[in-house]
Amino acid sequence: MRIGPSLILASRQTLAMTPQLQQAIKLLQFSHLELAAFIQQELEKNPLLQETSSEDGPISEREPPLADAPTDTAEALAAVAPALAEADDRWTREFADRGGDGAGAKGAQREDAPDALDFVAERAQSLASHVLEQIEIIFSDLGDRRLALKLAEGLDEAGYCRLEAPAIAQAVGVGLEAVERVWARLRQIEPAGLFARSLAECLGAQLAERDRLDPAMKALLDNLDLVAAGELSQLRRRCGVDDEDLREMLAELRTLDPRPGQKFDFEPIQPVQPDLFLTPAKDPETGEDGWHIELNTDALPKVLVDRNYHATLMKGARAKPDRDFVAERFQSANWLVKTLEQRATTILKVAREIVRQQDGFFRKGVSALRPLVLRDIALATELHESTVSRVTSNKYIATPRGIFELKYFFTSALPARTPGVVVSSESVRSRIRLLVGGENCAQPLSDDRIVDLLKGEGIEIARRTVAKYREAMRIPSSAERRRLGRLGMSRSLPTAPISAAIAAQALSGPAD
């Protein structure tokens, strides 16, 4: 056996991830907003790309310019000048007829004409800018203003200021009385409750603004820990009221805002624009009820390659670098258009298979949602699982039951008592939500009881799984729901203005 260097020729296949292939993969997982931003960048970089509307015909099919057509810019403007002048005169006459008569009406503005400021969107004011404006108005003394700005530095997003007055007095070099005096004036800033040091102080400021801070309310605010624990009997004794008065006091407490600072820095919710539409339709062959799915053309980018402009540039390009640049831009534009078409085709193909396999959901609701994984769609569409994952990310479909992300229809499976039958985890979550929503507030369902009810419906599920689903849906435990029921509060903690959880948290630390 000979040992030594040698040359061996071998052929093998490898997948080269070219920049264009990487970009195609990115385009596939882009949402319509991200895709629109990317297309806008390409339009700015590539002169051969042109944005068009659905009404416009394809640029590639337009007739080339006539040989005797004016090519110079000045000649082109001269050719269209009469038409522009006629349009301008016609608009001027119509405007004069509406706004008045004579030349004076030409410059006058109609009374019903919108003002330019009407189209300026109101910008949401931040908490910091609002507080700084109020400090400039309230404090004229430079020393007090400096102290107020120091206190404003400790303002959190909820509107609380939990700084220590002695520490502020030592840092600024003033007396403790001056800090308390400036702090009291800061608590007069609207909305009521800003610069409060605790939840009780925040709610007390709002009650004082309503002229409802009587001794009974003060006693209630001093015992928010009992409110959080649901100790109604002790609350009645300490407040000196009966059951009806205590219920009214708790009801008024729920109307207050425990986080007044969150009214600022408002970010408007961007509505979801669906990528696909699903509508009921009859099968033309069988006559059975089916579904018609189509792409949302408003969410699709409309770009075409301007072949006429490409021909013009190639005629005028004499140097080789210029011709290479035009050829590269032309190839890039063609690739982008083809990639966008392939993206739309792939999305439609995957969505049709999802609708076919989840037909029961669209007809009967979430209870009929089937367990589904990416592999099922990949096998049916002959695509890779990673491709299906990218297609379903950030893509939404508008259905008769609402707008859903395509990822929503992929759920894990739970076994049922019937052999060979499985149920979707999402349908189990929906069933748990319905059971809790219909329970008796005085006797809420425990996790064990929910397990028994689900097993009675043929769903095999463990108690820890019920607890995991319940916590994921932000449903309190049965003990917390019982306390909230005794207080007459909403059992949905995230939407309750003043809940036991918020009260307990505000007593121990800053509200988040």
C-alpha positions in Angstrom: 0.0 0.0 0.0 1.4 3.3 -1.1 1.2 6.2 1.3 1.6 9.7 -0.2 -0.1 12.7 -1.7 -2.3 12.1 -4.8 -4.9 13.9 -6.9 -8.4 12.5 -6.9 -11.2 13.9 -9.1 -14.7 13.5 -7.5 -18.1 15.1 -8.3 -20.6 16.1 -5.6 -23.7 18.2 -5.3 -23.9 21.1 -2.9 -26.5 23.8 -2.3 -25.0 27.2 -2.7 -26.9 29.9 -0.8 -26.5 32.8 -3.2 -27.5 36.3 -2.2 -30.5 36.1 -4.4 -31.7 32.8 -2.8 -31.2 34.3 0.7 -33.2 37.3 -0.3 -36.0 35.1 -1.7 -36.2 33.3 1.6 -36.5 36.6 3.4 -39.2 37.8 1.1 -41.2 34.7 1.9 -41.4 35.3 5.6 -41.9 39.1 5.3 -45.2 40.5 6.5 -46.9 42.9 4.1 -45.6 45.9 6.0 -42.0 44.6 5.9 -42.5 43.7 2.2 -43.8 47.2 1.4 -40.7 48.8 3.1 -38.4 46.5 1.1 -40.1 47.2 -2.2 -39.8 50.9 -1.5 -36.1 50.6 -1.0 -35.7 48.6 -4.2 -37.7 51.3 -6.1 -35.3 53.9 -4.9 -32.2 51.8 -5.9 -33.4 50.3 -9.2 -34.5 52.8 -12.0 -35.9 49.9 -14.1 -38.5 49.1 -11.4 -41.8 51.0 -11.5 -44.7 50.9 -9.1 -48.1 50.5 -10.7 -51.7 50.1 -9.6 -54.0 47.2 -10.4 -55.8 49.4 -13.0 -52.6 50.1 -14.9 -51.6 47.8 -17.7 -48.2 46.0 -17.5 -45.4 48.3 -18.4 -43.7 45.6 -20.5 -46.7 45.6 -22.9 -46.8 49.3 -23.5 -46.1 50.5 -27.0 -42.7 51.9 -27.6 -42.4 55.6 -28.3 -42.9 56.8 -31.8 -39.8 57.6 -33.8 -40.9 61.2 -34.4 -41.9 61.8 -30.8 -40.1 64.6 -29.0 -37.2 63.3 -26.9 -35.9 66.5 -25.5 -37.3 67.6 -22.2 -38.1 71.1 -23.4 -39.8 69.8 -26.5 -41.9 67.3 -24.4 -43.0 70.1 -22.1 -43.9 72.3 -25.1 -46.0 69.5 -26.6 -48.2 69.1 -23.4 -48.2 72.7 -22.5 -51.6 73.5 -24.3 -53.3 70.7 -22.5 -52.0 71.7 -19.1 -53.0 75.3 -19.7 -56.6 74.3 -20.7 -56.9 72.1 -17.6 -55.6 75.0 -15.4 -58.1 77.4 -16.9 -61.0 74.9 -16.4 -60.0 74.4 -12.8 -59.8 78.1 -12.2 -63.3 78.7 -13.7 -64.8 76.0 -11.5 -63.1 77.3 -8.5 -64.3 80.9 -9.2 -67.9 79.7 -9.7 -67.8 78.0 -6.2 -65.8 80.7 -4.3 -67.2 83.8 -5.9 -67.0 85.8 -9.1 -64.1 87.8 -10.6 -60.4 87.6 -10.2 -60.7 88.3 -6.4 -62.3 84.9 -5.9 -59.3 83.2 -7.4 -57.1 83.8 -4.4 -59.9 83.7 -1.8 -60.6 80.5 0.1 -64.0 79.0 0.3 -65.6 78.9 3.7 -66.2 75.1 3.5 -62.7 74.4 2.2 -60.6 72.3 4.6 -57.7 73.9 6.4 -54.3 72.4 6.1 -54.1 72.0 9.8 -57.1 69.7 9.6 -54.9 67.0 8.0 -52.2 67.2 10.7 -52.6 64.2 13.0 -52.6 64.9 16.7 -49.5 63.7 18.2 -49.8 61.9 21.5 -48.0 63.8 24.2 -45.5 62.0 26.3 -45.7 62.0 30.1 -42.3 63.7 30.4 -43.3 66.6 28.1 -46.6 67.0 29.9 -45.0 67.2 33.3 -42.3 69.6 32.1 -44.9 72.0 30.6 -46.9 72.0 33.9 -43.7 72.6 35.9 -42.9 75.6 33.7 -46.4 77.0 34.4 -46.8 76.2 38.1 -43.3 77.2 39.4 -41.9 80.6 38.8 -39.2 80.4 41.5 -36.0 78.9 40.1 -35.3 77.0 43.3 -38.7 75.4 43.4 -38.5 74.6 39.7 -35.1 73.0 40.2 -36.6 70.9 43.0 -39.6 70.0 41.0 -37.4 68.8 38.1 -35.5 66.6 40.5 -38.7 65.0 41.7 -39.8 64.6 38.1 -36.8 62.4 37.5 -38.2 59.8 39.8 -41.5 59.5 37.9 -42.2 56.1 36.6 -44.4 55.0 33.6 -47.4 54.5 35.9 -47.1 58.1 37.2 -45.8 57.2 40.7 -42.8 59.0 42.3 -41.4 56.7 45.0 -38.4 58.8 45.9 -37.5 59.5 49.5 -38.1 63.1 50.6 -35.0 63.2 53.0 -32.7 61.9 50.2 -34.0 64.6 47.8 -33.6 67.3 50.4 -30.0 66.2 51.0 -29.2 65.9 47.3 -30.6 69.4 46.4 -29.5 71.1 49.6 -32.9 72.3 50.9 -35.0 71.6 53.9 -37.5 68.8 54.2 -40.4 71.2 54.4 -39.5 72.7 51.0 -39.5 69.2 49.4 -42.9 68.4 50.9 -44.3 71.8 49.8 -43.1 71.3 46.2 -44.2 67.7 46.1 -47.7 68.7 47.2 -48.0 71.2 44.4 -46.8 68.6 41.9 -49.6 66.3 43.0 -52.0 69.0 41.7 -51.0 68.3 38.1 -53.7 66.7 36.0 -54.6 63.9 35.8 -55.2 63.4 39.5 -52.9 60.8 41.0 -49.6 61.8 39.4 -46.6 62.1 41.7 -48.3 59.8 44.3 -46.0 57.8 46.5 -48.4 54.8 46.9 -51.5 53.4 45.5 -53.6 54.7 48.4 -52.3 58.2 47.8 -53.0 58.0 44.1 -56.6 56.8 44.6 -57.0 59.4 47.4 -56.1 62.2 45.0 -58.7 61.0 42.5 -61.4 60.7 45.2 -60.5 64.1 46.6 -61.0 65.6 43.1 -64.5 64.1 43.1 -65.1 65.3 46.6 -65.6 61.7 47.8 -62.7 61.4 50.2 -64.8 61.0 53.4 -63.6 59.3 56.6 -65.0 55.9 55.4 -63.1 56.1 52.1 -59.9 57.1 54.0 -60.3 54.1 56.2 -60.8 51.9 53.1 -57.7 53.3 51.4 -55.7 52.7 54.6 -56.7 49.0 54.5 -56.1 48.1 50.8 -54.3 44.9 52.1 -57.7 43.7 53.4 -59.3 44.6 50.0 -56.7 42.4 48.3 -57.3 39.6 50.8 -61.1 39.9 50.4 -61.7 40.4 54.2 -65.0 42.1 54.0 -66.0 41.7 57.6 -62.9 43.5 58.8 -63.4 46.2 56.2 -66.9 46.8 57.4 -65.7 47.2 61.0 -62.8 49.4 60.2 -64.7 51.7 57.8 -67.8 51.7 60.1 -70.3 51.0 57.2 -72.8 48.3 56.4 -72.7 45.8 53.5 -74.5 48.0 51.0 -72.2 51.0 51.7 -69.1 48.8 51.4 -70.3 47.5 48.1 -70.8 51.0 46.8 -67.4 52.1 48.0 -65.7 49.1 46.3 -67.7 49.9 43.1 -66.4 53.4 43.2 -62.9 52.2 43.9 -63.0 50.2 40.7 -63.8 53.3 38.6 -60.5 54.9 39.6 -57.3 54.7 37.6 -54.4 53.1 39.5 -51.9 54.1 36.8 -52.6 57.7 35.6 -49.3 58.0 33.9 -50.2 55.4 31.3 -52.7 57.8 29.6 -49.6 59.3 27.9 -47.2 57.9 25.3 -50.2 56.4 23.5 -49.3 54.3 20.5 -52.3 53.7 18.2 -53.0 50.1 17.5 -52.2 49.2 13.9 -55.0 47.2 12.4 -54.1 43.9 10.9 -54.4 43.9 7.1 -55.2 40.3 6.0 -53.1 38.7 3.3 -55.9 36.4 2.2 -59.7 36.4 2.1 -61.9 33.3 2.7 -65.5 33.4 1.6 -68.2 30.7 1.3 -68.7 29.4 -2.2 -70.5 26.6 -4.0 -68.5 23.9 -5.8 -69.3 24.4 -9.5 -69.0 20.6 -10.2 -70.7 19.0 -7.2 -72.8 22.0 -6.0 -71.7 21.4 -2.4 -70.8 24.2 0.0 -67.1 25.0 -0.1 -64.7 27.9 0.3 -63.2 30.4 -2.0 -59.8 31.8 -1.1 -58.0 34.6 -2.8 -55.1 36.9 -2.2 -55.6 40.5 -0.9 -54.5 42.5 -3.9 -54.2 45.6 -1.7 -51.5 44.0 0.4 -49.5 42.8 -2.6 -46.8 45.0 -4.0 -47.4 46.1 -7.6 -44.1 46.5 -9.3 -43.2 45.8 -13.0 -40.1 46.0 -15.1 -40.0 49.0 -17.4 -38.7 47.4 -20.5 -39.0 50.5 -22.6 -36.8 52.5 -20.3 -34.4 49.6 -20.3 -34.2 49.7 -24.1 -33.6 53.4 -24.0 -30.8 53.1 -21.4 -29.1 50.4 -23.4 -29.2 52.5 -26.6 -27.6 55.4 -24.7 -25.0 53.4 -22.8 -21.8 53.5 -24.8 -19.2 52.5 -22.2 -19.0 48.9 -21.0 -19.4 49.8 -17.2 -22.6 51.6 -18.1 -24.0 48.7 -20.1 -23.0 46.2 -17.3 -24.8 48.4 -14.7 -28.0 48.5 -16.8 -27.8 44.8 -17.4 -27.3 44.0 -13.7 -30.2 46.3 -12.7 -32.4 44.6 -15.4 -31.6 41.2 -14.1 -32.2 42.2 -10.5 -35.6 43.7 -11.4 -36.7 40.6 -13.3 -35.6 38.4 -10.4 -37.6 40.6 -7.9 -40.8 40.4 -10.0 -40.5 36.6 -10.4 -39.8 36.2 -6.7 -42.9 38.2 -5.7 -45.0 36.1 -8.0 -43.6 32.9 -6.6 -44.2 34.2 -3.0 -47.9 34.9 -3.8 -48.3 31.5 -5.4 -46.7 29.7 -2.4 -48.8 31.6 0.1 -52.0 30.7 -1.7 -51.0 27.1 -2.1 -50.3 26.7 1.7 -53.4 28.6 2.7 -55.6 26.4 0.5 -54.3 23.3 2.2 -54.8 24.7 5.7 -58.4 25.6 4.8 -59.0 22.1 3.5 -57.7 20.4 6.6 -59.3 22.8 9.0 -62.7 22.9 7.3 -64.5 21.9 10.5 -63.2 25.1 12.3 -64.6 27.4 9.6 -68.0 25.6 9.8 -68.4 24.8 13.5 -65.9 26.9 15.4 -62.9 26.3 17.6 -64.4 23.1 19.1 -63.8 21.5 15.7 -60.2 22.6 15.3 -58.0 19.7 14.3 -54.5 19.0 15.5 -52.1 20.1 12.8 -48.3 20.4 12.5 -46.1 21.8 9.8 -45.2 18.4 8.5 -48.8 17.7 7.5 -49.0 20.7 5.3 -45.5 20.1 4.0 -46.3 16.6 2.8 -49.6 17.7 1.2 -48.1 20.7 -0.7 -44.7 19.0 -1.4 -42.8 21.8 0.3 -40.2 21.8 3.0 -41.3 22.3 6.6 -39.1 25.4 6.9 -40.9 26.9 3.8 -44.3 26.3 5.4 -43.1 27.9 8.6 -41.9 31.0 6.7 -45.1 31.2 4.7 -47.3 31.1 7.8 -45.3 33.6 9.8 -46.9 37.1 10.0 -49.6 36.1 7.4 -53.3 36.7 8.2 -56.5 35.4 6.7 -59.9 37.0 6.9 -62.6 34.5 7.5 -66.3 34.6 8.4 -65.2 33.9 12.0 -62.6 36.7 12.1 -59.0 37.4 11.2 -56.5 34.8 12.2 -52.8 34.3 11.7 -52.0 31.2 9.7 -49.9 30.0 12.6 -53.1 29.8 14.7 -54.3 26.7 12.9 -51.2 24.7 14.0 -51.9 23.1 17.4 -50.7 20.1 19.3 -52.8 17.0 19.9 -54.3 15.7 23.1 -55.6 12.1 23.4 -59.3 11.3 23.7 -60.9 8.3 25.3 -62.1 7.1 21.9 -59.2 5.0 20.4 -57.6 6.8 17.4 -59.3 10.1 18.2 -57.3 13.2 19.1 -58.4 16.8 20.0 -56.7 20.1 19.5 -55.0 21.8 22.4 -56.6 25.1 21.3 -60.1 23.6 21.4 -59.3 22.4 25.0 -58.2 25.9 26.0 -61.4 27.3 24.5 -63.4 24.7 26.5 -61.6 25.7 29.7 -62.4 29.3 29.1 -66.1 28.6 28.6 -66.2 26.4 31.8 -64.6 29.2 33.9 -66.8 31.9 32.3 -70.0 30.0 33.2 -69.1 29.0 36.7 -70.7 30.1 39.9 -68.7 33.0 41.4 -69.4 31.7 45.0 -68.1 28.2 44.1 -65.5 28.5 41.3 -64.3 25.4 39.5 -61.0 24.0 40.8 -58.4 22.5 38.4 -59.4 19.0 39.5 -63.0 19.7 38.8 -62.2 21.0 35.4 -60.2 17.8 34.7 -63.2 15.7 35.7 -65.5 17.8 33.4 -63.2 17.4 30.5 -62.8 13.7 31.1 -66.6 13.4 31.1 -66.5 15.0 27.6 -64.0 12.3 26.5 -60.8 14.4 26.8 -57.9 12.9 28.6 -55.9 15.7 30.3 -53.7 16.0 33.4 -54.3 18.5 36.2 -50.9 20.2 35.5 -51.9 20.7 31.9 -55.1 22.4 32.9 -53.1 24.7 35.3 -50.6 25.5 32.5 -53.4 26.3 30.0 -55.2 28.4 32.6 -52.1 30.4 33.5 -51.3 30.9 29.8 -54.8 32.4 29.4 -54.2 34.6 32.5 -57.1 33.1 34.4 -56.7 33.3 38.2 -56.8 30.3 40.4 -60.1 29.2 42.0 -59.1 30.8 45.3 -58.4 34.1 43.6 -61.6 34.0 41.6 -63.5 33.3 44.8 -62.0 36.4 46.4 -62.7 38.6 43.4 -66.3 37.3 43.3 -66.8 38.3 46.9 -65.5 41.7 46.1 -67.7 42.0 43.0 -64.7 42.5 40.8 -64.0 41.1 37.3 -62.3 37.7 37.3 -60.2 38.8 34.4 -57.3 40.4 36.1 -55.6 42.0 33.1 -58.8 44.0 32.3 -59.8 45.0 35.8 -59.1 48.7 36.6 -58.6 48.0 40.3 -58.0 44.3 41.1 -56.7 42.5 44.1 -53.5 41.7 42.3 -52.9 45.4 41.4 -53.6 46.4 44.9 -51.3 43.9 46.4 -48.5 44.8 43.9 -48.9 48.5 44.5 -48.5 48.0 48.2 -45.3 46.2 47.8 -43.6 48.1 45.0 -44.0 50.2 41.8 -46.8 49.4 39.4 -45.5 48.0 36.2 
